[in-house]
Amino acid sequence: MPNPNELAPLTVIPGAIRFNTDSMKLEYYRGGPVGFGTTTQTGEWVNLTTDSPDIQTGGARGVFGAGFAPAGGNLAMDYITISTTGNAINFGNALTTFGGSSCASSTRGVFFCGSPGINNIEYITISSTGNAIDFGDVTELRLNNPTSVSNSTRGIRAGGMLIPAFAMTNTIDYITIASTGNAQDFGDTTSLRARSGSFASSTRGIFGGGYGPSPNASVNVIDFITISTLGNAADFGDLINAQEGTHGGCSSAIRGIRAGGGPGTYRNVIEFLTIATLGNTQDFGDLSVARPVGACASSTRGVFGGGYVPSPTTFYNTIEYVTIMSTGNAIDFGDLVNNSRHNLSGCSNGHGGLG
């Protein structure tokens, strides 16, 4: 077995997995260069986290929250155990953040505002149930769904539509999840847009697609950041399909998935990429219905919930799932309990950003 501290040869493909017989741990290869999640120019082997919420809490838990319902804003949050199937259970209520975005550590879920004139950040303890608690304020008032990623320590929000100007923004801001307080400036995305889908590994955050200023409408650009640093996003590649309003991004530590899309063109497409590399997405499979969805994940399974299409007006409470390291169409999981909603955001205590 090679020395785990020895540099991997240049022929190793980023995202490759090996079992290190010296450390008795699984490792994946994280590609360079320095400044993009590695400490060497050629890349390095990194331990896959073997501890998980399955050990500590009986299973990774996903929380869907704070979307729009037929009567308007809906503050209800639902939760599921990701490794099972079945209907969601009521978790509690958000304070104000319907239509926003969310992220999580292994213990705490954070919801960023998406409501007109409200700048709240709120949090929950994922392993419990109950109403959200005030965290602090965001740097800008944004409507039309910013998007969020996180690792175990830092939560990051990007893009959206500014209030009251109704203009797109490329601002990225961040928080430290274990604390409370106001968000701080991180940098900028490569373009102005709202409604992007997003996911992360423990080192890298990915923002894909969205809705840009007219006449560019739906965009297929994918950006990435290094979560532990500050600075502007860089180009990663392109989506197969320009998808706006998806919010259906989730990941393991290795692979990221985006699902669904709309408004504009409503899509059922699921795409994937390898987070440690650069390049375009590839086809994964399809959702059961073309719609925008909320998403959450464990280390092995991605789950998509909710959705809305306007013609004829239909709100979906469907939950479905995929096995992240495979490909194929989504499979029925169960139903949401708190009304059929769209613009849902989802988070979990077992997603790929936690290692």
C-alpha positions as CSV (number, residue, x, y, z in Angstrom):
1,M,0.0,0.0,0.0
2,P,1.5,3.4,-0.9
3,N,2.3,5.9,1.8
4,P,-0.9,7.9,2.4
5,N,1.2,11.1,2.6
6,E,2.8,10.5,-0.8
7,L,1.6,12.6,-3.7
8,A,-0.6,10.7,-6.0
9,P,0.5,10.4,-9.7
10,L,-0.9,12.8,-12.2
11,T,-2.8,10.0,-13.8
12,V,-5.1,9.5,-10.9
13,I,-8.6,10.8,-11.7
14,P,-10.1,13.2,-9.2
15,G,-13.0,11.6,-7.4
16,A,-11.3,8.1,-7.5
17,I,-11.7,6.0,-4.3
18,R,-9.2,3.6,-2.7
19,F,-8.9,1.7,0.6
20,N,-5.8,2.7,2.6
21,T,-4.6,-0.5,4.3
22,D,-2.3,1.5,6.6
23,S,-5.0,3.7,8.0
24,M,-7.8,1.2,7.4
25,K,-10.0,4.0,5.9
26,L,-11.6,4.8,2.6
27,E,-10.1,7.7,0.7
28,Y,-11.0,9.8,-2.3
29,Y,-8.6,11.7,-4.6
30,R,-9.1,15.5,-4.5
31,G,-7.6,17.2,-7.5
32,G,-5.4,20.4,-7.3
33,P,-4.3,23.0,-7.6
34,V,-3.5,24.8,-4.4
35,G,-6.3,27.2,-3.3
36,F,-9.1,24.9,-4.6
37,G,-9.4,22.6,-1.6
38,T,-5.9,21.0,-1.8
39,T,-2.5,21.6,-0.2
40,T,-0.5,20.4,-3.2
41,Q,-0.3,21.2,-6.9
42,T,-1.1,17.7,-8.0
43,G,-3.9,16.9,-5.6
44,E,-4.1,14.5,-2.6
45,W,-5.9,11.6,-1.0
46,V,-8.5,12.5,1.6
47,N,-10.2,10.3,4.2
48,L,-13.9,9.7,3.7
49,T,-15.8,10.4,6.9
50,T,-16.9,7.2,8.5
51,D,-18.9,8.6,11.4
52,S,-22.4,9.7,10.4
53,P,-25.8,10.7,11.8
54,D,-26.8,7.1,11.3
55,I,-24.5,6.2,14.2
56,Q,-25.4,9.1,16.5
57,T,-29.1,9.8,15.8
58,G,-30.6,6.8,14.3
59,G,-30.4,8.1,10.7
60,A,-29.7,11.2,8.6
61,R,-32.7,13.5,8.9
62,G,-33.9,15.8,6.1
63,V,-36.0,18.9,6.7
64,F,-38.1,20.6,4.1
65,G,-39.3,24.1,5.0
66,A,-40.9,27.4,4.4
67,G,-42.2,27.3,0.8
68,F,-45.3,28.9,-0.9
69,A,-48.7,27.2,-0.7
70,P,-51.9,27.8,-2.6
71,A,-52.9,30.5,-0.1
72,G,-49.5,32.2,-0.1
73,G,-46.6,31.9,2.3
74,N,-46.4,28.7,4.4
75,L,-44.1,28.5,7.3
76,A,-44.5,24.8,8.1
77,M,-41.5,22.5,8.1
78,D,-41.6,18.7,7.5
79,Y,-39.0,16.1,8.2
80,I,-38.0,12.6,7.0
81,T,-35.5,9.9,7.9
82,I,-33.6,9.8,4.6
83,S,-32.6,6.1,4.8
84,T,-36.3,5.0,5.0
85,T,-39.4,5.7,2.9
86,G,-42.7,7.0,4.1
87,N,-44.6,10.2,4.6
88,A,-43.0,13.3,6.2
89,I,-43.8,14.3,9.7
90,N,-44.4,17.9,11.0
91,F,-41.3,19.5,12.5
92,G,-42.5,23.0,13.4
93,N,-42.8,26.4,11.9
94,A,-40.3,28.9,10.5
95,L,-40.5,32.5,11.6
96,T,-40.6,34.3,8.3
97,T,-38.4,32.7,5.7
98,F,-40.8,31.1,3.1
99,G,-39.2,31.2,-0.4
100,G,-35.6,31.3,0.9
101,S,-32.7,28.8,1.0
102,S,-31.2,26.6,3.6
103,C,-28.1,24.7,4.7
104,A,-26.9,22.7,7.6
105,S,-24.2,21.3,9.8
106,S,-24.5,17.9,11.5
107,T,-26.6,19.5,14.2
108,R,-28.1,22.7,13.0
109,G,-30.2,23.7,10.0
110,V,-30.2,27.3,8.9
111,F,-32.8,29.1,6.7
112,F,-32.1,32.3,4.8
113,C,-34.9,34.7,4.1
114,G,-36.7,34.8,0.7
115,S,-39.6,37.1,1.6
116,P,-40.2,40.7,0.6
117,G,-38.8,43.2,3.0
118,I,-37.5,40.6,5.5
119,N,-33.8,40.0,6.2
120,N,-34.1,37.1,8.7
121,I,-31.7,34.2,9.2
122,E,-33.3,31.4,11.3
123,Y,-32.1,28.1,12.7
124,I,-33.3,24.8,14.0
125,T,-31.8,21.8,15.8
126,I,-32.3,19.1,13.3
127,S,-32.4,16.1,15.7
128,S,-35.3,17.7,17.6
129,T,-38.6,19.2,16.5
130,G,-39.9,22.7,17.1
131,N,-40.1,26.2,15.7
132,A,-37.2,28.1,14.2
133,I,-35.2,30.6,16.3
134,D,-33.7,33.9,15.1
135,F,-30.1,33.7,14.0
136,G,-29.3,37.2,12.7
137,D,-29.7,39.1,9.5
138,V,-28.5,38.7,5.9
139,T,-26.3,41.4,4.1
140,E,-29.0,42.2,1.5
141,L,-32.8,41.8,1.2
142,R,-33.3,39.2,-1.5
143,L,-36.4,37.7,-3.1
144,N,-36.8,34.9,-5.6
145,N,-34.7,32.4,-3.9
146,P,-31.0,32.8,-3.3
147,T,-29.2,29.5,-3.0
148,S,-27.1,28.0,-0.2
149,V,-24.3,25.5,0.5
150,S,-22.4,24.5,3.7
151,N,-19.8,22.3,5.2
152,S,-19.7,21.4,8.9
153,T,-18.8,25.0,10.0
154,R,-19.7,27.6,7.4
155,G,-23.0,28.3,5.6
156,I,-23.0,30.3,2.4
157,R,-25.8,32.1,0.5
158,A,-25.4,33.2,-3.1
159,G,-27.5,35.2,-5.7
160,G,-31.1,36.1,-5.7
161,M,-33.2,39.2,-6.5
162,L,-32.7,42.4,-4.6
163,I,-35.5,44.1,-2.8
164,P,-36.9,46.7,-3.5
165,A,-35.1,47.2,-6.8
166,F,-36.1,43.8,-8.2
167,A,-32.7,43.4,-9.8
168,M,-30.5,40.3,-9.8
169,T,-27.5,40.1,-7.5
170,N,-24.2,38.1,-7.6
171,T,-23.4,38.7,-3.9
172,I,-22.2,35.8,-1.8
173,D,-22.3,36.0,2.0
174,Y,-21.6,33.6,4.8
175,I,-22.2,32.7,8.4
176,T,-20.6,30.4,11.0
177,I,-23.4,27.9,11.6
178,A,-22.5,27.1,15.3
179,S,-22.8,30.7,16.3
180,T,-25.5,33.4,15.8
181,G,-25.1,36.8,14.2
182,N,-25.3,38.6,10.9
183,A,-24.0,37.3,7.6
184,Q,-20.7,38.7,6.2
185,D,-19.6,39.3,2.7
186,F,-17.8,36.4,1.0
187,G,-17.4,37.5,-2.7
188,D,-19.4,37.3,-5.9
189,T,-20.7,34.7,-8.3
190,T,-19.6,34.9,-12.0
191,S,-23.0,36.3,-13.1
192,L,-26.1,37.9,-11.9
193,R,-28.8,35.3,-11.2
194,A,-31.5,33.9,-8.9
195,R,-33.0,30.5,-8.3
196,S,-29.8,28.5,-8.7
197,G,-29.4,24.9,-7.5
198,S,-26.5,24.1,-5.2
199,F,-24.6,21.5,-3.3
200,A,-21.2,21.0,-1.7
201,S,-18.4,18.7,-0.6
202,S,-16.5,19.5,2.7
203,T,-14.3,21.9,0.8
204,R,-16.1,23.1,-2.4
205,G,-19.5,24.7,-3.0
206,I,-21.2,24.5,-6.3
207,F,-23.9,26.9,-7.7
208,G,-25.6,25.8,-11.0
209,G,-28.0,27.4,-13.4
210,G,-30.7,29.9,-12.4
211,Y,-32.5,32.8,-13.8
212,G,-30.5,35.7,-15.2
213,P,-31.4,39.3,-16.2
214,S,-33.5,39.6,-19.4
215,P,-33.0,38.7,-22.2
216,N,-30.7,35.9,-20.9
217,A,-33.5,34.3,-18.7
218,S,-32.4,30.7,-17.9
219,V,-28.7,30.2,-17.6
220,N,-26.6,27.0,-17.6
221,V,-23.4,28.4,-15.9
222,I,-21.9,26.4,-13.0
223,D,-19.7,28.2,-10.5
224,F,-17.6,26.9,-7.6
225,I,-16.0,28.3,-4.5
226,T,-13.7,27.0,-1.8
227,I,-15.9,27.2,1.3
228,S,-13.2,27.9,3.9
229,T,-11.8,30.9,2.0
230,L,-13.2,34.2,0.9
231,G,-13.3,35.4,-2.7
232,N,-15.2,35.3,-6.0
233,A,-16.6,32.2,-7.6
234,A,-14.8,30.6,-10.6
235,D,-16.2,28.8,-13.6
236,F,-16.8,25.1,-13.2
237,G,-18.6,24.2,-16.5
238,D,-22.2,24.1,-17.8
239,L,-25.4,22.3,-17.2
240,I,-26.8,20.1,-19.9
241,N,-30.1,22.1,-19.6
242,A,-30.5,25.7,-18.6
243,Q,-32.7,25.2,-15.6
244,E,-34.1,28.0,-13.5
245,G,-35.8,27.8,-10.2
246,T,-34.6,24.3,-9.5
247,H,-33.5,24.5,-5.9
248,G,-33.1,20.7,-6.2
249,G,-29.4,20.4,-5.5
250,C,-28.0,17.8,-3.1
251,S,-24.8,15.7,-2.9
252,S,-22.6,13.1,-1.3
253,A,-19.0,14.1,-0.6
254,I,-18.1,13.1,-4.2
255,R,-21.0,13.6,-6.5
256,G,-23.5,16.5,-6.8
257,I,-27.0,16.2,-8.3
258,R,-29.5,18.8,-9.7
259,A,-33.1,17.9,-10.4
260,G,-36.1,19.5,-11.9
261,G,-36.7,23.0,-13.1
262,G,-39.1,25.9,-13.6
263,P,-40.8,28.3,-14.0
264,G,-40.1,29.1,-17.7
265,T,-39.6,25.6,-19.0
266,Y,-40.6,23.0,-16.5
267,R,-38.2,20.1,-16.5
268,N,-37.9,16.6,-15.0
269,V,-34.2,16.2,-15.8
270,I,-31.7,15.0,-13.2
271,E,-28.1,15.8,-13.8
272,F,-24.8,15.0,-11.9
273,L,-21.2,16.0,-11.7
274,T,-18.1,15.1,-9.7
275,I,-17.5,18.0,-7.3
276,A,-13.7,17.7,-7.1
277,T,-13.3,18.1,-10.9
278,L,-14.3,20.7,-13.5
279,G,-16.6,20.1,-16.4
280,N,-20.2,19.9,-17.6
281,T,-23.0,17.9,-16.0
282,Q,-24.0,14.5,-17.2
283,D,-27.5,12.9,-17.5
284,F,-28.6,10.9,-14.4
285,G,-32.3,10.2,-15.0
286,D,-35.7,11.8,-14.5
287,L,-38.1,12.9,-11.8
288,S,-41.6,11.5,-12.0
289,V,-43.0,15.0,-12.9
290,A,-41.5,18.1,-14.4
291,R,-41.4,20.7,-11.6
292,P,-39.0,22.7,-9.4
293,V,-38.2,20.8,-6.2
294,G,-36.6,21.1,-2.8
295,A,-33.8,18.7,-2.0
296,C,-31.8,17.1,0.9
297,A,-29.3,14.2,1.1
298,S,-27.5,11.6,3.2
299,S,-24.1,10.3,2.1
300,T,-25.8,7.9,-0.2
301,R,-29.3,9.1,-1.1
302,G,-30.7,12.3,-2.6
303,V,-34.4,13.2,-1.8
304,F,-36.6,15.7,-3.7
305,G,-39.9,17.1,-2.5
306,G,-42.7,19.4,-3.4
307,G,-43.2,21.4,-6.5
308,Y,-45.7,23.5,-8.5
309,V,-46.8,24.0,-12.1
310,P,-49.2,26.7,-13.2
311,S,-51.1,25.2,-16.1
312,P,-53.2,23.7,-14.9
313,T,-52.4,24.9,-11.4
314,T,-51.0,21.9,-9.5
315,F,-49.2,21.8,-6.2
316,Y,-47.3,18.6,-5.6
317,N,-46.6,17.0,-2.2
318,T,-44.6,14.2,-3.7
319,I,-41.3,13.1,-2.3
320,E,-39.0,10.9,-4.3
321,Y,-35.4,9.7,-4.1
322,V,-32.3,8.5,-6.0
323,T,-29.1,6.6,-5.0
324,I,-26.5,9.3,-5.6
325,M,-23.6,7.1,-6.8
326,S,-25.9,5.3,-9.4
327,T,-27.9,6.7,-12.3
328,G,-31.6,6.2,-13.0
329,N,-35.0,7.7,-12.5
330,A,-36.3,8.9,-9.1
331,I,-38.3,6.4,-7.0
332,D,-41.4,7.3,-4.8
333,F,-40.5,8.0,-1.2
334,G,-43.8,9.3,0.3
335,D,-45.7,12.6,0.7
336,L,-45.1,15.9,2.4
337,V,-47.6,16.5,5.3
338,N,-47.9,20.3,5.4
339,N,-49.8,21.4,2.3
340,S,-48.5,21.1,-1.2
341,R,-45.9,23.7,-1.7
342,H,-43.3,25.1,-4.2
343,N,-40.1,27.0,-3.7
344,L,-39.3,24.6,-0.8
345,S,-35.8,24.5,0.5
346,G,-34.3,21.4,2.1
347,C,-31.4,20.6,4.4
348,S,-30.1,17.6,6.3
349,N,-27.6,16.5,9.0
350,G,-25.9,14.0,6.7
351,H,-25.2,15.8,3.4
352,G,-22.0,15.7,1.3
353,G,-20.6,18.9,2.7
354,L,-20.1,17.2,6.1
355,G,-17.5,14.9,4.6
